[in-house]
Amino acid sequence: MRASRTAPAGPAATPAVPPAAPSTVAPAGAPAGVTAAATLGLLAAWGLHDMEEIATMGRWARERVPVLRARHPWVPDRVWDRLGSVDGREFATAVAVVAVVVGAAAADGHRTGGRSAFYQASLNAFGLHGLVHVAQAAATRGYTPAW
């Protein structure tokens, strides 16, 4: 009688199938992924940052635009007029529109373990935005909420 050549039943008989690759690929040497706290931290950090801007923009513009206009007479008047006339509702609406984008980026980062190009680009943009604030503070010699 011949011996049966069938594979044993159970988990060992099932070939390992690699998980589906995410839609974006992590760069070589990148960590395996980031925690949900890290990816959703983008949304939290951005939210705190923009709530501060909403709270301070109006007062800052009223107090600082006249000083900056005098200090920088070469800047066209229309720039100062526009900056000084930003309505709180208009600014809050702009913040809400960006919130949708940042929220989508944070969710995509959470879904992909931080590997999403959209999440990474948004994270980089937020960091660069911080550098813009530093440059604005240096140029105005003081605090700047947003421009």
N, CA and C atoms as an extended XYZ file, in Angstrom:
441
Properties=species:S:1:pos:R:3:atomname:S:1:resname:S:1:resid:I:1 pbc="F F F"
N         0.828       -1.168        0.000 N   MET     1
C         0.000        0.000        0.000 CA  MET     1
C         0.880        1.242        0.000 C   MET     1
N         0.481        2.222       -0.762 N   ARG     2
C         1.275        3.453       -0.869 CA  ARG     2
C         0.898        4.433        0.221 C   ARG     2
N         1.908        5.175        0.656 N   ALA     3
C         1.653        6.204        1.671 CA  ALA     3
C         1.005        7.416        1.012 C   ALA     3
N         0.119        8.000        1.707 N   SER     4
C        -0.568        9.199        1.203 CA  SER     4
C         0.378       10.390        1.255 C   SER     4
N         0.347       11.206        0.240 N   ARG     5
C         1.209       12.391        0.186 CA  ARG     5
C         0.423       13.673        0.441 C   ARG     5
N        -0.591       13.627        1.174 N   THR     6
C        -1.361       14.834        1.476 CA  THR     6
C        -0.728       15.559        2.648 C   THR     6
N        -0.840       16.863        2.665 N   ALA     7
C        -0.280       17.671        3.744 CA  ALA     7
C        -1.147       17.535        4.978 C   ALA     7
N        -0.533       17.629        6.136 N   PRO     8
C        -1.308       17.537        7.364 CA  PRO     8
C        -2.313       18.679        7.442 C   PRO     8
N        -3.430       18.393        8.082 N   ALA     9
C        -4.473       19.411        8.252 CA  ALA     9
C        -4.062       20.379        9.347 C   ALA     9
N        -4.627       21.576        9.314 N   GLY    10
C        -4.372       22.554       10.375 CA  GLY    10
C        -3.606       23.752        9.859 C   GLY    10
N        -3.179       24.615       10.769 N   PRO    11
C        -2.514       25.871       10.390 CA  PRO    11
C        -1.242       25.675        9.599 C   PRO    11
N        -0.522       24.588        9.848 N   ALA    12
C         0.728       24.385        9.122 CA  ALA    12
C         0.481       24.119        7.650 C   ALA    12
N        -0.715       23.643        7.312 N   ALA    13
C        -1.020       23.339        5.924 CA  ALA    13
C        -1.391       24.566        5.129 C   ALA    13
N        -1.752       25.638        5.797 N   THR    14
C        -2.179       26.851        5.120 CA  THR    14
C        -0.961       27.716        4.824 C   THR    14
N        -0.711       28.010        3.564 N   PRO    15
C         0.453       28.845        3.263 CA  PRO    15
C         0.247       30.260        3.807 C   PRO    15
N         1.332       30.866        4.253 N   ALA    16
C         1.261       32.233        4.783 CA  ALA    16
C         1.031       33.197        3.630 C   ALA    16
N         0.022       34.014        3.761 N   VAL    17
C        -0.287       35.015        2.751 CA  VAL    17
C         0.074       36.368        3.340 C   VAL    17
N         0.982       37.082        2.695 N   PRO    18
C         1.349       38.385        3.255 CA  PRO    18
C         0.158       39.332        3.207 C   PRO    18
N         0.076       40.243        4.180 N   PRO    19
C        -1.025       41.207        4.158 CA  PRO    19
C        -0.921       42.113        2.944 C   PRO    19
N        -2.052       42.630        2.545 N   ALA    20
C        -2.071       43.542        1.398 CA  ALA    20
C        -1.221       44.761        1.706 C   ALA    20
N        -0.497       45.202        0.725 N   ALA    21
C         0.359       46.375        0.891 CA  ALA    21
C        -0.492       47.625        0.981 C   ALA    21
N        -0.093       48.571        1.829 N   PRO    22
C        -0.838       49.827        1.880 CA  PRO    22
C        -0.690       50.583        0.568 C   PRO    22
N        -1.540       51.579        0.389 N   SER    23
C        -1.529       52.326       -0.858 CA  SER    23
C        -0.252       53.137       -1.036 C   SER    23
N         0.450       53.400        0.054 N   THR    24
C         1.715       54.111       -0.036 CA  THR    24
C         2.782       53.261        0.630 C   THR    24
N         3.985       53.395        0.212 N   VAL    25
C         5.077       52.591        0.720 CA  VAL    25
C         5.973       53.473        1.569 C   VAL    25
N         6.370       52.949        2.725 N   ALA    26
C         7.271       53.692        3.599 CA  ALA    26
C         8.650       53.746        2.965 C   ALA    26
N         9.370       54.847        3.161 N   PRO    27
C        10.725       54.928        2.634 CA  PRO    27
C        11.620       53.876        3.282 C   PRO    27
N        12.690       53.513        2.606 N   ALA    28
C        13.620       52.528        3.137 CA  ALA    28
C        14.149       53.006        4.482 C   ALA    28
N        14.169       52.121        5.443 N   GLY    29
C        14.678       52.464        6.765 CA  GLY    29
C        13.668       53.155        7.649 C   GLY    29
N        12.453       53.355        7.164 N   ALA    30
C        11.431       54.010        7.975 CA  ALA    30
C        10.956       53.053        9.054 C   ALA    30
N        10.523       53.591       10.191 N   PRO    31
C        10.011       52.713       11.232 CA  PRO    31
C         8.763       51.979       10.753 C   PRO    31
N         8.428       50.911       11.444 N   ALA    32
C         7.305       50.063       11.037 CA  ALA    32
C         5.988       50.814       11.028 C   ALA    32
N         5.837       51.820       11.798 N   GLY    33
C         4.589       52.566       11.856 CA  GLY    33
C         4.582       53.425       13.107 C   GLY    33
N         3.624       54.283       13.186 N   VAL    34
C         3.510       55.146       14.350 CA  VAL    34
C         2.174       54.870       15.020 C   VAL    34
N         2.077       55.283       16.250 N   THR    35
C         0.870       55.017       17.020 CA  THR    35
C        -0.262       55.941       16.596 C   THR    35
N        -1.457       55.556       17.006 N   ALA    36
C        -2.626       56.392       16.724 CA  ALA    36
C        -2.463       57.755       17.382 C   ALA    36
N        -1.866       57.787       18.562 N   ALA    37
C        -1.666       59.066       19.245 CA  ALA    37
C        -0.792       60.002       18.425 C   ALA    37
N         0.200       59.438       17.760 N   ALA    38
C         1.092       60.275       16.948 CA  ALA    38
C         0.365       60.840       15.735 C   ALA    38
N        -0.390       59.997       15.053 N   THR    39
C        -1.062       60.480       13.843 CA  THR    39
C        -2.202       61.432       14.185 C   THR    39
N        -2.952       61.104       15.210 N   LEU    40
C        -4.045       61.997       15.604 CA  LEU    40
C        -3.520       63.225       16.341 C   LEU    40
N        -2.257       63.146       16.786 N   GLY    41
C        -1.618       64.303       17.406 CA  GLY    41
C        -1.480       65.464       16.438 C   GLY    41
N        -1.343       65.169       15.147 N   LEU    42
C        -1.308       66.239       14.149 CA  LEU    42
C        -2.580       67.065       14.235 C   LEU    42
N        -3.718       66.381       14.285 N   LEU    43
C        -4.995       67.083       14.361 CA  LEU    43
C        -5.108       67.864       15.674 C   LEU    43
N        -4.698       67.270       16.774 N   ALA    44
C        -4.773       67.946       18.068 CA  ALA    44
C        -3.868       69.182       18.106 C   ALA    44
N        -2.630       69.037       17.635 N   ALA    45
C        -1.694       70.169       17.637 CA  ALA    45
C        -2.201       71.284       16.742 C   ALA    45
N        -2.685       70.909       15.566 N   TRP    46
C        -3.207       71.916       14.653 CA  TRP    46
C        -4.430       72.617       15.273 C   TRP    46
N        -5.306       71.837       15.905 N   GLY    47
C        -6.502       72.416       16.518 CA  GLY    47
C        -6.155       73.432       17.588 C   GLY    47
N        -5.229       73.095       18.476 N   LEU    48
C        -4.809       74.047       19.507 CA  LEU    48
C        -4.185       75.290       18.884 C   LEU    48
N        -3.347       75.070       17.893 N   HIS    49
C        -2.682       76.181       17.215 CA  HIS    49
C        -3.696       77.141       16.598 C   HIS    49
N        -4.680       76.601       15.900 N   ASP    50
C        -5.626       77.483       15.223 CA  ASP    50
C        -6.667       78.083       16.153 C   ASP    50
N        -6.985       77.410       17.257 N   MET    51
C        -7.868       78.042       18.250 CA  MET    51
C        -7.181       79.268       18.839 C   MET    51
N        -5.879       79.156       19.059 N   GLU    52
C        -5.107       80.310       19.543 CA  GLU    52
C        -5.138       81.429       18.507 C   GLU    52
N        -5.004       81.094       17.235 N   GLU    53
C        -5.033       82.122       16.195 CA  GLU    53
C        -6.405       82.793       16.112 C   GLU    53
N        -7.468       82.019       16.200 N   ILE    54
C        -8.815       82.587       16.154 CA  ILE    54
C        -9.004       83.553       17.328 C   ILE    54
N        -8.512       83.150       18.507 N   ALA    55
C        -8.691       83.966       19.705 CA  ALA    55
C        -7.886       85.264       19.667 C   ALA    55
N        -6.758       85.288       18.961 N   THR    56
C        -5.870       86.452       19.041 CA  THR    56
C        -5.792       87.307       17.781 C   THR    56
N        -6.267       86.799       16.657 N   MET    57
C        -6.061       87.490       15.383 CA  MET    57
C        -6.660       88.897       15.363 C   MET    57
N        -7.883       89.041       15.774 N   GLY    58
C        -8.531       90.353       15.705 CA  GLY    58
C        -7.816       91.420       16.511 C   GLY    58
N        -7.534       91.109       17.762 N   ARG    59
C        -6.852       92.079       18.621 CA  ARG    59
C        -5.455       92.385       18.093 C   ARG    59
N        -4.739       91.339       17.661 N   TRP    60
C        -3.396       91.540       17.149 CA  TRP    60
C        -3.421       92.490       15.949 C   TRP    60
N        -4.343       92.272       15.026 N   ALA    61
C        -4.420       93.109       13.830 CA  ALA    61
C        -4.728       94.562       14.193 C   ALA    61
N        -5.650       94.760       15.112 N   ARG    62
C        -5.983       96.142       15.515 CA  ARG    62
C        -4.793       96.855       16.139 C   ARG    62
N        -4.019       96.141       16.947 N   GLU    63
C        -2.912       96.772       17.664 CA  GLU    63
C        -1.620       96.840       16.857 C   GLU    63
N        -1.330       95.823       16.066 N   ARG    64
C        -0.022       95.744       15.422 CA  ARG    64
C         0.032       96.274       13.997 C   ARG    64
N        -1.073       96.216       13.261 N   VAL    65
C        -1.034       96.680       11.870 CA  VAL    65
C        -0.595       98.139       11.774 C   VAL    65
N        -1.111       99.054       12.595 N   PRO    66
C        -0.617      100.437       12.491 CA  PRO    66
C         0.887      100.563       12.762 C   PRO    66
N         1.392       99.807       13.709 N   VAL    67
C         2.826       99.839       14.018 CA  VAL    67
C         3.634       99.285       12.844 C   VAL    67
N         3.181       98.178       12.293 N   LEU    68
C         3.894       97.568       11.166 CA  LEU    68
C         3.816       98.428        9.913 C   LEU    68
N         2.680       99.080        9.710 N   ARG    69
C         2.530       99.966        8.544 CA  ARG    69
C         3.542      101.109        8.627 C   ARG    69
N         3.726      101.661        9.815 N   ALA    70
C         4.701      102.745        9.993 CA  ALA    70
C         6.138      102.237        9.849 C   ALA    70
N         6.395      101.033       10.327 N   ARG    71
C         7.742      100.477       10.286 CA  ARG    71
C         8.139      100.032        8.885 C   ARG    71
N         7.157       99.619        8.081 N   HIS    72
C         7.431       99.086        6.747 CA  HIS    72
C         6.634       99.866        5.695 C   HIS    72
N         7.007      101.122        5.433 N   PRO    73
C         6.229      101.941        4.505 CA  PRO    73
C         6.286      101.459        3.053 C   PRO    73
N         7.229      100.614        2.720 N   TRP    74
C         7.358      100.099        1.352 CA  TRP    74
C         6.312       99.039        1.032 C   TRP    74
N         5.669       98.477        2.055 N   VAL    75
C         4.627       97.471        1.818 CA  VAL    75
C         3.381       98.201        1.316 C   VAL    75
N         2.784       97.736        0.231 N   PRO    76
C         1.598       98.412       -0.318 CA  PRO    76
C         0.464       98.523        0.712 C   PRO    76
N        -0.235       99.652        0.672 N   ASP    77
C        -1.331       99.884        1.617 CA  ASP    77
C        -2.412       98.807        1.545 C   ASP    77
N        -2.648       98.263        0.358 N   ARG    78
C        -3.698       97.243        0.235 CA  ARG    78
C        -3.399       96.017        1.095 C   ARG    78
N        -2.108       95.710        1.322 N   VAL    79
C        -1.737       94.583        2.184 CA  VAL    79
C        -2.162       94.871        3.618 C   VAL    79
N        -1.832       96.064        4.105 N   TRP    80
C        -2.190       96.430        5.477 CA  TRP    80
C        -3.703       96.561        5.633 C   TRP    80
N        -4.350       97.126        4.609 N   ASP    81
C        -5.809       97.270        4.670 CA  ASP    81
C        -6.479       95.901        4.751 C   ASP    81
N        -6.017       94.969        3.956 N   ARG    82
C        -6.607       93.626        3.960 CA  ARG    82
C        -6.345       92.915        5.283 C   ARG    82
N        -5.123       93.014        5.772 N   LEU    83
C        -4.780       92.367        7.035 CA  LEU    83
C        -5.592       92.942        8.189 C   LEU    83
N        -5.768       94.251        8.184 N   GLY    84
C        -6.525       94.898        9.252 CA  GLY    84
C        -8.021       94.688        9.160 C   GLY    84
N        -8.503       94.233        8.016 N   SER    85
C        -9.949       94.093        7.839 CA  SER    85
C       -10.430       92.646        7.893 C   SER    85
N        -9.577       91.722        8.302 N   VAL    86
C        -9.983       90.320        8.363 CA  VAL    86
C       -11.088       90.179        9.407 C   VAL    86
N       -12.217       89.684        8.939 N   ASP    87
C       -13.370       89.467        9.803 CA  ASP    87
C       -13.191       88.166       10.573 C   ASP    87
N       -13.595       88.138       11.829 N   GLY    88
C       -13.460       86.936       12.647 CA  GLY    88
C       -14.168       85.734       12.060 C   GLY    88
N       -15.370       85.953       11.502 N   ARG    89
C       -16.100       84.843       10.892 CA  ARG    89
C       -15.390       84.337        9.642 C   ARG    89
N       -14.853       85.245        8.867 N   GLU    90
C       -14.120       84.869        7.658 CA  GLU    90
C       -12.893       84.021        8.020 C   GLU    90
N       -12.182       84.457        9.040 N   PHE    91
C       -10.996       83.731        9.474 CA  PHE    91
C       -11.383       82.356       10.031 C   PHE    91
N       -12.440       82.302       10.826 N   ALA    92
C       -12.905       81.032       11.393 CA  ALA    92
C       -13.357       80.076       10.288 C   ALA    92
N       -13.962       80.596        9.242 N   THR    93
C       -14.370       79.753        8.115 CA  THR    93
C       -13.149       79.161        7.422 C   THR    93
N       -12.131       79.977        7.218 N   ALA    94
C       -10.898       79.477        6.600 CA  ALA    94
C       -10.270       78.388        7.468 C   ALA    94
N       -10.290       78.593        8.775 N   VAL    95
C        -9.754       77.588        9.693 CA  VAL    95
C       -10.560       76.293        9.587 C   VAL    95
N       -11.875       76.400        9.482 N   ALA    96
C       -12.727       75.207        9.372 CA  ALA    96
C       -12.440       74.430        8.090 C   ALA    96
N       -12.206       75.143        6.995 N   VAL    97
C       -11.888       74.467        5.728 CA  VAL    97
C       -10.572       73.704        5.863 C   VAL    97
N        -9.594       74.334        6.464 N   VAL    98
C        -8.305       73.658        6.648 CA  VAL    98
C        -8.460       72.494        7.636 C   VAL    98
N        -9.363       72.618        8.594 N   ALA    99
C        -9.599       71.532        9.555 CA  ALA    99
C       -10.026       70.252        8.851 C   ALA    99
N       -10.821       70.389        7.814 N   VAL   100
C       -11.256       69.216        7.049 CA  VAL   100
C       -10.044       68.526        6.419 C   VAL   100
N        -9.145       69.306        5.851 N   VAL   101
C        -7.949       68.744        5.209 CA  VAL   101
C        -7.036       68.095        6.245 C   VAL   101
N        -6.794       68.794        7.353 N   VAL   102
C        -5.909       68.250        8.395 CA  VAL   102
C        -6.533       67.007        9.027 C   VAL   102
N        -7.836       67.035        9.238 N   GLY   103
C        -8.515       65.862        9.783 CA  GLY   103
C        -8.404       64.666        8.853 C   GLY   103
N        -8.551       64.894        7.561 N   ALA   104
C        -8.410       63.810        6.586 CA  ALA   104
C        -6.978       63.278        6.575 C   ALA   104
N        -6.014       64.170        6.686 N   ALA   105
C        -4.610       63.741        6.715 CA  ALA   105
C        -4.323       62.916        7.966 C   ALA   105
N        -4.825       63.364        9.104 N   ALA   106
C        -4.613       62.624       10.355 CA  ALA   106
C        -5.269       61.245       10.283 C   ALA   106
N        -6.469       61.185        9.736 N   ALA   107
C        -7.159       59.900        9.599 CA  ALA   107
C        -6.400       58.970        8.650 C   ALA   107
N        -5.878       59.529        7.566 N   ASP   108
C        -5.108       58.716        6.620 CA  ASP   108
C        -3.810       58.237        7.267 C   ASP   108
N        -3.196       59.098        8.052 N   GLY   109
C        -1.994       58.687        8.780 CA  GLY   109
C        -2.300       57.583        9.772 C   GLY   109
N        -3.428       57.680       10.439 N   HIS   110
C        -3.848       56.633       11.380 CA  HIS   110
C        -4.094       55.321       10.640 C   HIS   110
N        -4.763       55.402        9.521 N   ARG   111
C        -5.095       54.207        8.731 CA  ARG   111
C        -3.842       53.497        8.224 C   ARG   111
N        -2.800       54.256        7.874 N   THR   112
C        -1.598       53.662        7.266 CA  THR   112
C        -0.425       53.552        8.229 C   THR   112
N        -0.653       53.814        9.499 N   GLY   113
C         0.457       53.760       10.450 CA  GLY   113
C         1.481       54.847       10.211 C   GLY   113
N         1.035       55.975        9.695 N   GLY   114
C         1.926       57.098        9.440 CA  GLY   114
C         2.653       57.034        8.111 C   GLY   114
N         2.375       56.047        7.295 N   ARG   115
C         3.096       55.874        6.023 CA  ARG   115
C         2.484       56.653        4.869 C   ARG   115
N         1.296       57.145        5.044 N   SER   116
C         0.606       57.854        3.966 CA  SER   116
C         1.388       59.089        3.530 C   SER   116
N         1.553       59.224        2.228 N   ALA   117
C         2.235       60.411        1.696 CA  ALA   117
C         1.433       61.674        2.019 C   ALA   117
N         0.128       61.572        1.994 N   PHE   118
C        -0.746       62.710        2.335 CA  PHE   118
C        -0.516       63.131        3.783 C   PHE   118
N        -0.474       62.167        4.698 N   TYR   119
C        -0.220       62.463        6.111 CA  TYR   119
C         1.171       63.073        6.284 C   TYR   119
N         2.171       62.465        5.681 N   GLN   120
C         3.540       62.951        5.838 CA  GLN   120
C         3.699       64.356        5.262 C   GLN   120
N         3.084       64.612        4.113 N   ALA   121
C         3.154       65.953        3.517 CA  ALA   121
C         2.451       66.966        4.414 C   ALA   121
N         1.330       66.587        4.981 N   SER   122
C         0.597       67.492        5.873 CA  SER   122
C         1.392       67.771        7.142 C   SER   122
N         2.026       66.750        7.674 N   LEU   123
C         2.863       66.917        8.858 CA  LEU   123
C         4.027       67.862        8.557 C   LEU   123
N         4.651       67.672        7.402 N   ASN   124
C         5.739       68.569        6.992 CA  ASN   124
C         5.240       69.988        6.781 C   ASN   124
N         4.069       70.130        6.187 N   ALA   125
C         3.507       71.467        5.958 CA  ALA   125
C         3.232       72.167        7.287 C   ALA   125
N         2.729       71.415        8.267 N   PHE   126
C         2.467       72.012        9.579 CA  PHE   126
C         3.777       72.483       10.214 C   PHE   126
N         4.818       71.678       10.092 N   GLY   127
C         6.121       72.084       10.619 CA  GLY   127
C         6.671       73.316        9.910 C   GLY   127
N         6.549       73.350        8.590 N   LEU   128
C         7.001       74.525        7.831 CA  LEU   128
C         6.179       75.758        8.191 C   LEU   128
N         4.893       75.553        8.445 N   HIS   129
C         4.029       76.658        8.876 CA  HIS   129
C         4.551       77.245       10.191 C   HIS   129
N         5.035       76.389       11.070 N   GLY   130
C         5.637       76.876       12.314 CA  GLY   130
C         6.865       77.724       12.047 C   GLY   130
N         7.679       77.325       11.069 N   LEU   131
C         8.849       78.131       10.708 CA  LEU   131
C         8.431       79.483       10.138 C   LEU   131
N         7.328       79.507        9.407 N   VAL   132
C         6.808       80.782        8.894 CA  VAL   132
C         6.453       81.703       10.061 C   VAL   132
N         5.835       81.138       11.103 N   HIS   133
C         5.513       81.951       12.280 CA  HIS   133
C         6.780       82.510       12.937 C   HIS   133
N         7.815       81.703       13.005 N   VAL   134
C         9.078       82.175       13.585 CA  VAL   134
C         9.635       83.318       12.736 C   VAL   134
N         9.614       83.165       11.412 N   ALA   135
C        10.104       84.227       10.528 CA  ALA   135
C         9.245       85.490       10.653 C   ALA   135
N         7.931       85.309       10.749 N   GLN   136
C         7.048       86.470       10.915 CA  GLN   136
C         7.335       87.186       12.238 C   GLN   136
N         7.552       86.413       13.288 N   ALA   137
C         7.854       87.017       14.592 CA  ALA   137
C         9.161       87.790       14.528 C   ALA   137
N        10.138       87.266       13.814 N   ALA   138
C        11.412       87.982       13.664 CA  ALA   138
C        11.215       89.253       12.846 C   ALA   138
N        10.444       89.156       11.765 N   ALA   139
C        10.231       90.321       10.899 CA  ALA   139
C         9.420       91.414       11.588 C   ALA   139
N         8.475       91.011       12.433 N   THR   140
C         7.620       92.006       13.099 CA  THR   140
C         8.128       92.370       14.486 C   THR   140
N         9.184       91.685       14.903 N   ARG   141
C         9.773       91.906       16.229 CA  ARG   141
C         8.763       91.658       17.345 C   ARG   141
N         7.971       90.627       17.194 N   GLY   142
C         6.995       90.287       18.211 CA  GLY   142
C         6.140       89.116       17.800 C   GLY   142
N         5.148       88.856       18.618 N   TYR   143
C         4.217       87.755       18.389 CA  TYR   143
C         3.401       87.973       17.121 C   TYR   143
N         3.171       86.908       16.372 N   THR   144
C         2.295       86.963       15.199 CA  THR   144
C         1.372       85.756       15.208 C   THR   144
N         0.048       85.956       15.235 N   PRO   145
C        -0.851       84.813       15.236 CA  PRO   145
C        -0.968       84.152       13.870 C   PRO   145
N        -1.086       84.896       12.818 N   ALA   146
C        -1.258       84.313       11.479 CA  ALA   146
C        -1.273       85.419       10.440 C   ALA   146
N        -0.947       85.036        9.226 N   TRP   147
C        -1.081       85.974        8.097 CA  TRP   147
C        -1.668       85.241        6.954 C   TRP   147
